[in-house]
Amino acid sequence: MTEGAVINLFIDTSFERAEEDRLTNAWMAVLYHADRSLLARFLALAGVTADAGECTNARFELQVTLANSRLDACITLPDFVVAIETKHTAEFDKDQFERHAVGLQSTGPRSLLVALTGDAMPPPGFDDVSVEGVSTAHVSWHDVTAMLHEYEDQFPAGSATRLLIDQMTRYLAALGYRKRETTTMQELRELTLALRKHRQTIRAAEGTLSALAAQLRLAPGTKGLKWRAATFRPMDFQYLDARVPEATFEARLRIYPNAGESGDLRVRYYLTFWPKAGTEGVQQRLQNAQQELVQKHGTLDACGKEHDGYFRVTQNLPPDVIERMYGVDAKAVQEAARRIGGLFGSLRKLIGR
């Protein structure tokens, strides 16, 4: 077999079927044929705790017909049904999901309806789906990919489960779901997990960043910068971005929501650039000025090379400012812009000398 090739180990993945069907069938085939501890891990992503016996006796079905809808797949445990509706590129259909939920009410055992989608965040409208006797959960293909990478080394090379995990990982990578190891991507994953717990904060964070962008135009250290608001689609959150015009290399100023270990939401801001030729002197100036920057602007979270290859100077806003900012308190937003502008102004002087 050519290295890196994907072989067709998966049942019913023929080309004439819809993309979502092929993806569902492949994943169900992996869960069916692999060690059932993999099924237990997948169910845990959906909030289901199942022991080895339950997973061993699980029954798998594809294209299950209900009263007014058809599920992509069902995994039936001794006293529990996990129904799955998958999406890759298609939009989440709230009406379809509600029909599934209603149909599951008449199946007998308690049921969980899982939306398995390409979105890192639960799709819009997902939280509104509620039917008595049927619980719901969202699992992202990003989560599945991360789980497979974390789990694959537990099985020896050449084993059936290792081969299945390897092939499913390659299949998901071909669809755009890849392992993310860098510092920034880990921060974004943590942010996603926090936002799942605080859904309403998404809108508050977006409103805060919009108000912050307006105030940054007035802050002395950020004058002349053209701020761009953008959305990081895989994680579905907004951030602010600006390039440093006086730098002779690629330097960017970025502001985005950030999550702490306890799930608290913060705002992180930093200067970042690639370690390109000619930047060594700038890096050294920034590192030499670290103590001076701390005395003037407060503790820095990072000042130096990051695991993803960037040189970065990073700081978080104080918790009290953040708490008021998420309520779009005008004075707190102004205070945040002043603090951010102060640090950015000092950094711009250092890299522009």
C-alpha positions in Angstrom: 0.0 0.0 0.0 1.3 3.4 -0.9 2.2 5.4 2.2 -0.5 7.9 3.1 -3.1 6.1 0.9 -6.7 5.6 2.1 -8.1 2.2 1.4 -11.8 1.4 1.3 -12.3 -0.4 4.6 -15.6 1.3 5.1 -19.0 -0.3 4.2 -21.3 1.4 1.8 -19.2 4.4 0.9 -19.8 4.2 -2.9 -19.5 7.4 -4.8 -23.2 7.7 -5.8 -24.2 8.3 -2.1 -24.4 11.7 -0.6 -21.2 13.0 1.2 -22.9 12.9 4.6 -24.0 9.3 4.1 -20.5 8.2 3.1 -19.1 9.9 6.2 -21.7 8.4 8.5 -21.2 4.9 7.1 -17.5 5.1 7.4 -17.6 6.2 11.0 -20.2 3.6 12.0 -18.0 0.9 10.3 -15.0 2.0 12.3 -17.0 1.9 15.6 -18.5 -1.5 14.7 -15.2 -3.2 13.8 -12.7 -1.5 16.2 -12.2 -2.3 19.8 -15.4 -1.3 21.6 -13.5 1.0 23.9 -13.4 3.4 21.0 -17.2 3.4 21.0 -17.2 4.2 24.7 -14.9 7.2 24.0 -17.1 8.5 21.3 -20.2 8.2 23.5 -18.4 10.1 26.2 -18.0 13.0 23.8 -21.8 13.1 23.7 -22.1 12.9 27.5 -22.9 9.2 27.7 -21.2 6.9 30.1 -21.3 3.3 28.9 -19.4 0.3 30.4 -17.6 -2.4 28.4 -20.5 -4.8 28.5 -22.9 -2.2 27.1 -20.6 -1.3 24.3 -19.8 -4.9 23.4 -23.5 -5.6 23.0 -24.3 -2.5 21.0 -26.3 -2.8 17.8 -25.7 -0.6 14.8 -28.2 0.5 12.2 -28.0 2.9 9.2 -30.8 5.0 7.7 -33.3 4.3 10.4 -36.9 5.3 9.5 -39.0 7.1 12.1 -42.6 8.3 11.8 -41.8 11.5 9.9 -38.1 11.4 9.3 -35.1 9.2 8.7 -32.0 9.1 11.0 -28.5 8.7 9.5 -27.6 6.0 12.1 -28.6 4.5 15.5 -26.5 2.8 18.1 -28.7 0.7 20.4 -27.4 -0.1 23.8 -29.3 -2.5 26.2 -31.5 0.2 27.6 -30.5 3.3 25.6 -30.7 4.5 22.0 -28.1 6.9 20.6 -29.6 8.4 17.4 -27.2 10.3 15.1 -27.8 13.0 12.5 -24.6 13.9 10.7 -23.6 16.9 8.7 -20.4 17.8 6.8 -21.0 20.6 4.4 -24.8 20.9 4.7 -26.4 23.4 7.1 -27.9 22.1 10.3 -31.7 21.7 9.8 -33.5 22.5 13.0 -36.9 21.3 11.7 -35.3 18.0 10.7 -33.7 17.6 14.1 -37.1 18.3 15.8 -38.8 15.7 13.7 -36.1 13.2 14.7 -36.7 14.0 18.4 -40.5 13.6 18.1 -40.0 10.3 16.3 -37.7 9.0 19.0 -40.3 9.6 21.7 -42.2 6.5 20.5 -39.2 4.1 20.3 -39.5 2.9 23.9 -36.1 3.2 25.7 -34.7 6.5 26.6 -33.0 8.2 23.7 -30.2 10.7 23.0 -30.2 12.5 19.7 -26.7 13.6 18.6 -25.9 16.2 16.1 -22.6 15.2 14.6 -21.4 18.2 12.6 -18.4 20.0 11.1 -19.0 23.0 13.4 -16.9 23.3 16.5 -19.8 25.1 18.2 -23.3 23.8 18.5 -25.2 25.0 15.4 -27.6 28.0 15.7 -31.0 26.9 16.9 -29.6 23.7 18.4 -30.2 24.9 22.0 -33.9 25.5 21.2 -34.6 21.8 20.3 -36.3 20.3 23.4 -38.6 17.2 23.5 -39.7 15.4 26.7 -37.9 12.1 27.1 -35.3 12.8 24.4 -32.0 14.5 25.4 -29.8 16.1 22.8 -26.0 16.5 22.4 -23.6 18.1 19.8 -20.3 16.5 18.8 -18.0 18.1 16.3 -15.9 16.2 13.7 -13.0 18.3 15.2 -13.6 16.5 18.5 -13.7 13.1 16.8 -10.4 13.8 15.0 -8.7 14.9 18.3 -10.0 11.8 20.0 -8.7 9.5 17.3 -5.2 11.1 17.5 -5.2 10.8 21.3 -6.3 7.2 21.3 -4.4 5.6 18.3 -1.2 4.9 20.2 -2.9 2.6 22.7 -3.1 0.0 20.0 0.0 -1.7 18.4 0.9 -1.0 14.8 -0.7 -3.6 12.5 -3.7 -4.2 14.8 -7.2 -4.0 13.2 -8.2 -1.1 15.5 -5.0 0.9 14.8 -5.6 0.4 11.0 -9.2 1.5 11.3 -8.3 4.6 13.3 -5.5 5.5 10.9 -7.8 5.2 7.9 -10.6 7.2 9.5 -8.1 9.9 10.5 -6.9 10.2 6.9 -10.5 10.3 5.6 -11.4 13.1 8.0 -8.2 14.9 7.1 -9.2 14.8 3.4 -12.5 16.5 4.5 -10.6 19.2 6.3 -10.6 17.9 9.9 -7.0 17.7 11.0 -5.0 17.4 14.2 -4.2 20.8 15.7 -1.3 20.9 18.0 0.0 24.5 17.9 -0.3 26.9 20.8 -2.8 29.2 19.2 -5.0 26.3 18.0 -5.0 24.9 21.5 -6.1 28.2 22.9 -8.9 28.3 20.3 -10.0 24.9 21.3 -10.1 25.9 25.0 -12.1 29.0 23.9 -14.6 26.8 22.1 -15.1 24.6 25.2 -15.7 27.6 27.3 -18.2 29.2 24.9 -20.2 26.0 24.8 -20.8 26.6 28.5 -21.5 30.2 28.0 -23.5 30.4 24.8 -24.8 33.9 25.4 -21.3 35.3 25.8 -20.7 34.8 22.1 -23.0 37.7 21.3 -21.6 39.7 24.2 -18.0 39.1 23.0 -18.9 40.2 19.5 -20.6 43.3 20.7 -17.6 44.0 23.0 -15.1 43.7 20.1 -17.1 46.0 17.9 -17.2 48.6 20.6 -13.5 48.0 21.3 -12.6 48.5 17.6 -14.2 51.9 17.7 -12.3 53.0 20.9 -9.0 51.7 19.5 -9.2 54.2 16.7 -8.8 56.9 19.4 -6.2 55.2 21.6 -2.7 56.9 21.2 -0.8 53.7 20.7 -3.1 52.4 18.0 -3.6 55.5 16.0 -3.1 55.0 12.3 -3.9 51.3 12.4 -6.7 50.0 10.3 -8.5 47.3 12.3 -10.2 44.5 10.5 -12.9 42.4 12.2 -13.0 38.8 11.1 -14.6 35.5 12.1 -12.6 32.4 12.7 -15.0 30.0 11.1 -14.0 26.6 12.5 -14.5 28.1 16.0 -17.1 30.7 15.0 -16.0 33.7 17.0 -14.8 37.2 16.1 -11.4 38.8 16.5 -9.7 42.0 15.6 -6.6 42.2 13.4 -4.3 45.0 12.2 -0.9 45.1 10.5 1.9 47.3 11.8 2.6 49.7 8.9 6.1 50.9 10.1 7.5 47.4 10.4 9.9 46.1 7.6 8.6 42.6 8.1 5.2 41.0 8.7 4.0 42.1 12.1 0.4 41.8 13.2 -1.6 43.1 16.2 -4.4 40.8 17.2 -7.2 40.8 19.8 -9.5 37.9 20.4 -11.6 36.3 23.2 -9.6 33.8 25.2 -10.6 31.2 27.8 -9.0 30.4 31.1 -8.6 26.9 32.5 -11.7 27.3 34.6 -13.8 28.4 31.6 -13.7 32.1 32.4 -13.6 34.4 29.4 -10.9 36.9 28.8 -9.6 39.1 26.1 -6.1 38.5 24.9 -4.0 40.8 22.7 -0.6 40.4 21.2 2.0 41.4 18.7 3.1 38.4 16.5 5.4 37.9 13.5 7.2 35.2 11.7 10.9 34.9 12.6 11.9 36.0 9.1 15.4 37.2 8.1 16.1 40.6 9.6 13.8 40.2 12.6 16.4 38.8 14.9 17.4 42.3 16.1 13.8 43.2 16.7 13.2 40.0 18.7 16.2 40.9 20.8 15.0 44.4 21.4 11.6 43.1 22.6 13.2 40.6 24.9 15.6 43.2 26.3 12.7 45.5 27.0 10.6 42.9 28.7 11.2 44.2 32.2 10.6 47.7 31.2 7.3 46.7 29.5 6.1 44.9 32.6 6.9 47.9 34.8 5.0 50.2 32.5 2.1 48.0 31.3 1.8 45.1 33.8 2.6 41.4 33.6 3.1 39.9 30.1 1.8 36.4 29.5 4.5 35.7 26.9 7.4 37.4 25.3 9.4 35.2 22.9 9.1 32.2 20.5 5.9 30.2 20.7 5.5 26.5 19.8 3.9 27.4 16.5 7.0 29.2 15.2 5.8 32.7 15.9 7.5 35.3 18.1 4.9 36.8 20.3 4.3 39.4 23.0 1.0 38.6 24.7 -1.0 40.1 27.5 -4.5 39.6 28.9 -6.8 42.3 30.2 -7.5 42.3 34.0 -10.5 40.2 35.1 -12.5 43.2 36.4 -12.2 45.0 33.1 -13.3 41.9 31.2 -16.3 41.3 33.5 -17.6 44.8 32.7 -16.6 44.7 29.1 -18.8 41.7 28.4 -21.7 43.8 29.5 -20.5 46.3 26.9 -19.9 48.9 29.7 -18.7 52.0 27.8 -16.1 53.0 30.4 -14.7 49.5 30.7 -14.3 49.3 26.9 -12.5 52.7 27.0 -10.3 51.4 29.7 -9.5 48.3 27.7 -8.6 50.4 24.6 -6.4 52.6 26.8 -4.5 49.6 28.2 -4.2 47.8 24.8 -3.2 51.0 23.1 -0.5 51.7 25.7 1.2 48.3 25.2 0.8 48.4 21.5 2.3 51.9 21.4 5.4 50.7 23.3 5.8 47.7 21.1 5.5 49.7 17.9 8.2 52.0 19.0 10.5 49.1 19.8 10.0 47.3 16.5 10.0 50.5 14.4 13.3 51.9 15.6 
